Amino acid sequence: MQNSTSITQTQLTRPPLRLNWGNTLFLTITPLIALIGMPLHIYYVGTSWSLIGVFVIYLIATGLSITGGYHRLFAHRSYEANCMVKLFYLIFGAAACENSALHWATDHRNHHRFVDQDPDPYNIRLGFFHAHMGWVLLKRPKKLSFDREHDLSEDSLVRWQHRFYLPLAIIIGGGLPLLIGYYLGNALGCFLLAGITRIVIVHHATFLINSLCHFLGKQPYSLKDSSRDSALVAFLTYGEGYHNFHHRFQYDYRNGIRWYHFDPTKWLIKTLEILRLANGLHRASDMHIFKARLDVQRNQVEQRLAGFSQEFREAMERNIHITHEALLSAYANWGKLRAEYRSVRKSIGDKGRRLILKLEQDLRRARSHYMATRASWALIVQQGYLQVPA
């Protein structure tokens, strides 16, 4: 009887789930049009390279406006951009039909503040579908507050886009492709391809970051939440798939930090800096990144020791601590010498050359010491069972 009463009280205090019919219809009808209408149009009417070109340009412009603009600029302030760049992001971000930058960034900041908890808008613990798109289909129990987002609400361009988001989304997202298609001789085809199909692709690519990147993948930088790195999602989302790194270092303008990581958003931001259209690019230090990877490995090793005797566990933990500190010290020393060497190489004259020769010797010794210490750590983590950070 008590249990039944408790359930009734819980049901009374919890607001009922109600569909947001506008979002539900839009996210249901657009994929149907893309999957059925677009192939039928191509079959009966055909397409052209010019239409495909418009589609590709629109896909890249709206996708990068979400990743480079909504996400890394507005939500995380990982860099600063001039007014023209911000205006481009806001116009084509609206065309992505993922809400205004103010609304989007507020949701995303709440995701980071409360990741894997009830206030997380796309909490993966409520299921893959909920994190992917289910949360967008539901009405919110209360109106979203922008009170904490003063940096965004005080930005005149962000306020302008928030006020006129719907007209911008309709005109730039649908009207402009229709107009371009009219001049290219296939208005409906351009609307279906660069308008509807492109919106569906951008939507579900973005949704994968909230769902798949909290469900499947590696966790090399942090075990504190469900975020994961996925090279596949990075390929589909202009670099956003390195999500475990992003959750650990959300202020970094990069998501992929290795030269081989596919991160076009990072390349765009760096290009904007070179062109003096962006500045203040924030990045985590190599030492902080290395330490984060090392801490994850240490935590995993210590968890695996839980089943051993206390005496053995304590001995191993001492060894882990000593080697961990030695490896951090060796890496820091090597990094310091590398920075000094790069600086001194720019010197001229005999004194500079002599200093370079000495630094080269010190650098070789420091690297050898680091590699030897790294080998000791690798033995602790059972001969590479866990990946040692490079």
RODO-2510 file (C-alpha; in nm, 4 decimals, decimal comma):
residues 390
     n   res          X          Y          Z
     1     m     0,0000     0,0000     0,0000
     2     q     0,2847     0,2392     0,0887
     3     n     0,4575     0,1570    -0,2394
     4     s     0,1406     0,2351    -0,4384
     5     t     0,0973     0,5673    -0,2551
     6     s     0,4626     0,6545    -0,3212
     7     i     0,4233     0,5865    -0,6935
     8     t     0,1089     0,7991    -0,7079
     9     q     0,2823     1,0894    -0,5343
    10     t     0,5808     1,0632    -0,7695
    11     q     0,3540     1,0635    -1,0723
    12     l     0,1690     1,3686    -0,9380
    13     t     0,4884     1,5682    -0,8775
    14     r     0,6549     1,4764    -1,2062
    15     p     0,5181     1,6786    -1,5005
    16     p     0,3654     1,4609    -1,7749
    17     l     0,5647     1,4180    -2,0954
    18     r     0,4077     1,6135    -2,3804
    19     l     0,5117     1,6240    -2,7433
    20     n     0,6356     1,9421    -2,9016
    21     w     0,4242     1,9011    -3,2133
    22     g     0,6103     2,1629    -3,4159
    23     n     0,9471     1,9918    -3,3681
    24     t     0,7963     1,6439    -3,3996
    25     l     0,6291     1,7168    -3,7335
    26     f     0,9372     1,8931    -3,8702
    27     l     1,1754     1,6126    -3,7674
    28     t     0,9371     1,3504    -3,9080
    29     i     0,8343     1,5117    -4,2352
    30     t     1,1769     1,6380    -4,3497
    31     p     1,3419     1,2903    -4,3450
    32     l     1,0425     1,1449    -4,5339
    33     i     1,0755     1,4134    -4,8012
    34     a     1,4524     1,3552    -4,8220
    35     l     1,4167     0,9752    -4,8433
    36     i     1,1156     0,9633    -5,0786
    37     g     1,0697     1,2983    -5,2522
    38     m     1,4344     1,3605    -5,3424
    39     p     1,4949     1,0226    -5,5163
    40     l     1,1625     1,0520    -5,7038
    41     h     1,2505     1,4012    -5,8259
    42     i     1,5941     1,2879    -5,9445
    43     y     1,4355     0,9893    -6,1219
    44     y     1,1689     1,1890    -6,3064
    45     v     1,3364     1,5292    -6,3475
    46     g     1,7063     1,4662    -6,2916
    47     t     1,9696     1,6856    -6,1316
    48     s     2,2843     1,8737    -6,2341
    49     w     2,6357     1,9426    -6,1123
    50     s     2,5356     2,3009    -6,0349
    51     l     2,2615     2,1788    -5,7986
    52     i     2,5044     1,9366    -5,6347
    53     g     2,7489     2,2269    -5,5938
    54     v     2,4845     2,4380    -5,4181
    55     f     2,4034     2,1395    -5,1938
    56     v     2,7709     2,0904    -5,0973
    57     i     2,8246     2,4612    -5,0285
    58     y     2,5098     2,4780    -4,8157
    59     l     2,6009     2,1572    -4,6315
    60     i     2,9467     2,2891    -4,5413
    61     a     2,8294     2,6442    -4,4606
    62     t     2,5504     2,5350    -4,2262
    63     g     2,7509     2,2491    -4,0729
    64     l     3,0523     2,4663    -3,9927
    65     s     2,8239     2,7418    -3,8626
    66     i     2,7045     2,4927    -3,6010
    67     t     3,0459     2,3439    -3,5153
    68     g     3,2663     2,6523    -3,5465
    69     g     3,0002     2,9095    -3,4560
    70     y     2,7234     2,7790    -3,2318
    71     h     2,9513     2,5308    -3,0552
    72     r     3,3127     2,6440    -3,0302
    73     l     3,2562     3,0211    -3,0530
    74     f     2,9229     3,0948    -2,8821
    75     a     2,8798     2,7996    -2,6437
    76     h     3,2422     2,7666    -2,5292
    77     r     3,4105     3,0953    -2,6184
    78     s     3,7178     2,8992    -2,7260
    79     y     3,8166     3,1911    -2,9512
    80     e     3,7008     3,5362    -3,0572
    81     a     3,5811     3,6307    -3,4056
    82     n     3,5050     3,9584    -3,5791
    83     c     3,1523     4,0777    -3,6578
    84     m     3,1439     3,9510    -4,0167
    85     v     3,2414     3,5970    -3,9150
    86     k     2,9844     3,6006    -3,6339
    87     l     2,7176     3,7272    -3,8715
    88     f     2,7956     3,4465    -4,1182
    89     y     2,7699     3,1883    -3,8389
    90     l     2,4403     3,3327    -3,7176
    91     i     2,2787     3,3521    -4,0625
    92     f     2,3797     3,0046    -4,1798
    93     g     2,3428     2,8615    -3,8298
    94     a     1,9777     2,9660    -3,8458
    95     a     1,9553     2,7883    -4,1833
    96     a     2,0614     2,4649    -4,0086
    97     c     1,7245     2,4820    -3,8255
    98     e     1,8668     2,3878    -3,4842
    99     n     1,7241     2,6895    -3,2999
   100     s     1,8897     3,0239    -3,2278
   101     a     2,2526     3,0454    -3,1152
   102     l     2,1387     3,1714    -2,7725
   103     h     1,9006     2,8795    -2,7272
   104     w     2,1448     2,6211    -2,8689
   105     a     2,4421     2,7407    -2,6629
   106     t     2,2370     2,7551    -2,3418
   107     d     2,1249     2,3950    -2,3908
   108     h     2,4810     2,2899    -2,4614
   109     r     2,6228     2,4671    -2,1564
   110     n     2,3599     2,2926    -1,9438
   111     h     2,4729     1,9642    -2,0979
   112     h     2,8291     2,0304    -1,9793
   113     r     2,7198     2,1571    -1,6377
   114     f     2,4972     1,8562    -1,5658
   115     v     2,6302     1,5854    -1,7981
   116     d     2,4621     1,2468    -1,7330
   117     q     2,2288     1,4028    -1,4726
   118     d     1,8590     1,4936    -1,4873
   119     p     1,9106     1,8608    -1,5920
   120     d     2,1267     1,7451    -1,8868
   121     p     1,8957     1,8169    -2,1859
   122     y     2,0235     1,5175    -2,3828
   123     n     2,1084     1,2843    -2,0973
   124     i     2,2318     0,9534    -2,2446
   125     r     2,1135     0,7690    -1,9329
   126     l     1,7571     0,8222    -2,0544
   127     g     1,8352     0,6162    -2,3629
   128     f     2,0083     0,6429    -2,6989
   129     f     1,6982     0,7733    -2,8799
   130     h     1,6345     1,0371    -2,6138
   131     a     1,9925     1,1666    -2,6411
   132     h     1,9831     1,1527    -3,0209
   133     m     1,6585     1,3368    -3,0890
   134     g     1,3899     1,2354    -2,8386
   135     w     1,4634     1,5340    -2,6172
   136     v     1,3843     1,7701    -2,9066
   137     l     1,0441     1,6072    -2,9580
   138     l     0,9297     1,6812    -2,6021
   139     k     0,7977     2,0013    -2,4521
   140     r     1,0109     2,1376    -2,1715
   141     p     0,8626     2,1233    -1,8204
   142     k     0,9571     2,4895    -1,7809
   143     k     1,0772     2,7699    -2,0033
   144     l     1,4506     2,7713    -2,0767
   145     s     1,6271     3,0453    -1,8801
   146     f     1,9065     3,2544    -2,0316
   147     d     1,9846     3,4320    -1,7023
   148     r     2,3312     3,2752    -1,6645
   149     e     2,4370     3,3389    -2,0248
   150     h     2,5130     3,7117    -1,9928
   151     d     2,7952     3,7011    -2,2479
   152     l     2,5463     3,5795    -2,5105
   153     s     2,2355     3,7738    -2,4120
   154     e     2,4379     4,0975    -2,4110
   155     d     2,5760     4,0379    -2,7623
   156     s     2,3687     4,2507    -3,0032
   157     l     2,4184     4,0137    -3,2993
   158     v     2,3197     3,7095    -3,0932
   159     r     2,0101     3,8942    -2,9659
   160     w     1,9188     3,9953    -3,3212
   161     q     1,9442     3,6386    -3,4478
   162     h     1,7468     3,5058    -3,1497
   163     r     1,4670     3,7558    -3,2201
   164     f     1,4499     3,6866    -3,5930
   165     y     1,5532     3,3205    -3,5883
   166     l     1,2387     3,1804    -3,7522
   167     p     1,2304     3,4227    -4,0504
   168     l     1,6047     3,3672    -4,1028
   169     a     1,5627     2,9878    -4,0906
   170     i     1,2805     3,0005    -4,3472
   171     i     1,4399     3,2548    -4,5823
   172     i     1,8026     3,1334    -4,5736
   173     g     1,7290     2,7657    -4,5108
   174     g     1,4495     2,7216    -4,7651
   175     g     1,3775     3,0392    -4,9594
   176     l     1,7312     3,1039    -5,0831
   177     p     1,7840     2,7473    -5,2192
   178     l     1,4470     2,7803    -5,3944
   179     l     1,5539     3,1120    -5,5509
   180     i     1,8964     2,9800    -5,6549
   181     g     1,7281     2,6732    -5,8028
   182     y     1,4908     2,8964    -6,0002
   183     y     1,7851     3,0713    -6,1680
   184     l     1,9495     2,7328    -6,2310
   185     g     1,6333     2,6013    -6,3954
   186     n     1,5300     2,3542    -6,1231
   187     a     1,3776     2,5341    -5,8256
   188     l     1,2118     2,2302    -5,6685
   189     g     1,5228     2,0139    -5,7105
   190     c     1,7462     2,2721    -5,5417
   191     f     1,4948     2,3146    -5,2589
   192     l     1,4751     1,9377    -5,2044
   193     l     1,8518     1,8871    -5,2194
   194     a     2,0123     2,2016    -5,0702
   195     g     1,7122     2,2751    -4,8503
   196     i     1,5422     1,9660    -4,7098
   197     t     1,7989     1,6869    -4,7614
   198     r     2,0819     1,9067    -4,6379
   199     i     1,8869     1,9963    -4,3222
   200     v     1,8262     1,6277    -4,2443
   201     i     2,1951     1,5415    -4,2867
   202     v     2,3112     1,8310    -4,0656
   203     h     2,0502     1,7456    -3,8006
   204     h     2,1404     1,3814    -3,7622
   205     a     2,5137     1,4446    -3,7820
   206     t     2,4741     1,6892    -3,4906
   207     f     2,2491     1,4462    -3,3027
   208     l     2,5152     1,1730    -3,3269
   209     i     2,7459     1,3801    -3,1070
   210     n     2,4852     1,3756    -2,8293
   211     s     2,4010     1,0068    -2,8716
   212     l     2,6790     0,7929    -3,0251
   213     c     2,9606     0,9974    -2,8675
   214     h     2,8104     0,9221    -2,5256
   215     f     2,7484     0,5574    -2,6055
   216     l     3,0349     0,4071    -2,8059
   217     g     3,4039     0,4902    -2,8362
   218     k     3,7230     0,5469    -2,6400
   219     q     3,7772     0,7464    -2,3208
   220     p     4,1451     0,8418    -2,3237
   221     y     4,1188     1,1743    -2,1379
   222     s     3,8494     1,1342    -1,8716
   223     l     3,6387     0,8647    -1,7082
   224     k     3,4229     1,1102    -1,5150
   225     d     3,1313     1,1064    -1,7599
   226     s     2,9940     0,9106    -2,0557
   227     s     3,1639     1,1169    -2,3285
   228     r     3,3666     0,9214    -2,5846
   229     d     3,5911     0,9806    -2,8844
   230     s     3,4640     0,8565    -3,2213
   231     a     3,6644     0,9034    -3,5422
   232     l     3,3544     0,8108    -3,7445
   233     v     3,1458     1,0891    -3,5890
   234     a     3,4409     1,3283    -3,6303
   235     f     3,4348     1,2552    -4,0040
   236     l     3,0598     1,3227    -4,0214
   237     t     3,0665     1,6405    -3,8096
   238     y     3,3739     1,8387    -3,9173
   239     g     3,5813     1,7157    -3,6228
   240     e     3,3284     1,7180    -3,3383
   241     g     3,3587     1,3440    -3,2699
   242     y     3,6611     1,3718    -3,0389
   243     h     3,4094     1,4239    -2,7641
   244     n     3,5940     1,2797    -2,4637
   245     f     3,8748     1,5287    -2,5254
   246     h     3,6179     1,8056    -2,5650
   247     h     3,4482     1,7274    -2,2337
   248     r     3,7843     1,7254    -2,0551
   249     f     3,9130     2,0423    -2,2276
   250     q     3,5987     2,2199    -2,3425
   251     y     3,7763     2,5576    -2,3624
   252     d     4,0109     2,4275    -2,6369
   253     y     3,9267     2,5488    -2,9886
   254     r     4,0401     2,2067    -3,1156
   255     n     3,8637     1,8745    -3,0774
   256     g     4,1165     1,6659    -3,2688
   257     i     4,4654     1,7433    -3,1407
   258     r     4,6806     1,5055    -3,3476
   259     w     4,7981     1,5925    -3,6983
   260     y     4,6041     1,2952    -3,8327
   261     h     4,2766     1,3848    -3,6583
   262     f     4,0057     1,4953    -3,9005
   263     d     3,8967     1,8338    -3,7635
   264     p     3,8021     2,0819    -4,0396
   265     t     3,6460     2,3118    -3,7785
   266     k     3,9889     2,3490    -3,6149
   267     w     4,1459     2,4195    -3,9545
   268     l     3,8788     2,6811    -4,0277
   269     i     3,9382     2,8598    -3,6969
   270     k     4,3159     2,8554    -3,7466
   271     t     4,2721     2,9927    -4,1000
   272     l     4,0509     3,2716    -3,9648
   273     e     4,3277     3,3588    -3,7183
   274     i     4,5854     3,3744    -3,9999
   275     l     4,3500     3,6046    -4,1927
   276     r     4,3095     3,8155    -3,8767
   277     l     3,9385     3,7418    -3,8630
   278     a     3,9714     3,5527    -3,5322
   279     n     4,1967     3,5771    -3,2292
   280     g     4,2413     3,4537    -2,8734
   281     l     4,2437     3,0865    -2,9657
   282     h     4,2457     2,8841    -2,6434
   283     r     4,4237     2,5499    -2,6255
   284     a     4,5108     2,3081    -2,3488
   285     s     4,8821     2,2702    -2,2819
   286     d     5,0611     1,9528    -2,3902
   287     m     5,1427     1,8877    -2,0254
   288     h     4,7779     1,9039    -1,9154
   289     i     4,6725     1,6733    -2,1984
   290     f     4,9510     1,4259    -2,1210
   291     k     4,8625     1,4282    -1,7505
   292     a     4,4928     1,3686    -1,8286
   293     r     4,5774     1,0608    -2,0369
   294     l     4,8146     0,9363    -1,7695
   295     d     4,5541     0,9833    -1,4951
   296     v     4,3015     0,7763    -1,6908
   297     q     4,5518     0,4928    -1,7287
   298     r     4,6478     0,5123    -1,3625
   299     n     4,2824     0,4951    -1,2612
   300     q     4,2227     0,1930    -1,4842
   301     v     4,5267     0,0099    -1,3484
   302     e     4,4272     0,0792    -0,9871
   303     q     4,0748    -0,0491    -1,0565
   304     r     4,2200    -0,3733    -1,1900
   305     l     4,4208    -0,4161    -0,8666
   306     a     4,1043    -0,4287    -0,6576
   307     g     4,0891    -0,8096    -0,6633
   308     f     4,4457    -0,8643    -0,5359
   309     s     4,5698    -0,8956    -0,1791
   310     q     4,6159    -0,5765     0,0212
   311     e     4,9939    -0,6250     0,0498
   312     f     5,0382    -0,6715    -0,3258
   313     r     4,8010    -0,3849    -0,4014
   314     e     4,9856    -0,1433    -0,1730
   315     a     5,3218    -0,2383    -0,3235
   316     m     5,1893    -0,1881    -0,6755
   317     e     5,0273     0,1437    -0,5852
   318     r     5,3596     0,2708    -0,4487
   319     n     5,5314     0,1644    -0,7689
   320     i     5,2576     0,3262    -0,9777
   321     h     5,2882     0,6533    -0,7862
   322     i     5,6680     0,6671    -0,8172
   323     t     5,6680     0,5848    -1,1888
   324     h     5,3745     0,8198    -1,2546
   325     e     5,5567     1,1137    -1,0948
   326     a     5,8851     1,0235    -1,2681
   327     l     5,7133     1,0094    -1,6071
   328     l     5,5425     1,3451    -1,5542
   329     s     5,8753     1,4986    -1,4520
   330     a     6,0594     1,3487    -1,7494
   331     y     5,7923     1,4676    -1,9920
   332     a     5,7909     1,8181    -1,8421
   333     n     6,1705     1,8420    -1,8625
   334     w     6,1734     1,7179    -2,2213
   335     g     5,9018     1,9675    -2,3168
   336     k     6,0873     2,2546    -2,1507
   337     l     6,4086     2,1720    -2,3353
   338     r     6,2236     2,1416    -2,6661
   339     a     6,0728     2,4878    -2,6202
   340     e     6,4112     2,6335    -2,5250
   341     y     6,5771     2,4640    -2,8215
   342     r     6,3233     2,6049    -3,0686
   343     s     6,3726     2,9514    -2,9229
   344     v     6,7528     2,9396    -2,9285
   345     r     6,7656     2,8042    -3,2857
   346     k     6,6604     3,1502    -3,3981
   347     s     6,9760     3,2988    -3,2419
   348     i     7,2708     3,3964    -3,4588
   349     g     7,6447     3,4060    -3,3954
   350     d     7,8949     3,1664    -3,2379
   351     k     7,7423     3,1970    -2,8929
   352     g     7,4010     3,0953    -3,0265
   353     r     7,5471     2,8000    -3,2194
   354     r     7,7367     2,6744    -2,9137
   355     l     7,4199     2,6974    -2,7060
   356     i     7,2290     2,5063    -2,9731
   357     l     7,4849     2,2233    -2,9675
   358     k     7,4600     2,1991    -2,5880
   359     l     7,0811     2,2027    -2,5990
   360     e     7,0788     1,9304    -2,8634
   361     q     7,2809     1,7081    -2,6308
   362     d     7,0541     1,7908    -2,3345
   363     l     6,7480     1,7288    -2,5499
   364     r     6,8719     1,3845    -2,6561
   365     r     6,9405     1,2913    -2,2933
   366     a     6,5997     1,4228    -2,1805
   367     r     6,4232     1,2300    -2,4551
   368     s     6,6133     0,9117    -2,3680
   369     h     6,5194     0,9548    -2,0024
   370     y     6,1558     1,0151    -2,0958
   371     m     6,1452     0,7084    -2,3235
   372     a     6,3030     0,4882    -2,0533
   373     t     6,0531     0,6121    -1,7935
   374     r     5,7694     0,5634    -2,0414
   375     a     5,8845     0,2040    -2,0940
   376     s     5,8691     0,1463    -1,7182
   377     w     5,5148     0,2823    -1,7134
   378     a     5,4212     0,0551    -2,0036
   379     l     5,5343    -0,2451    -1,7995
   380     i     5,3103    -0,1319    -1,5146
   381     v     5,0118    -0,1162    -1,7443
   382     q     5,0920    -0,4717    -1,8518
   383     q     5,2928    -0,4299    -2,1660
   384     g     5,0689    -0,1926    -2,3514
   385     y     4,7305    -0,3369    -2,2432
   386     l     4,6445     0,0283    -2,1980
   387     q     4,7617     0,2797    -2,4572
   388     v     5,0522     0,4910    -2,3280
   389     p     5,0215     0,8570    -2,4352
   390     a     5,2588     0,9658    -2,7070
***
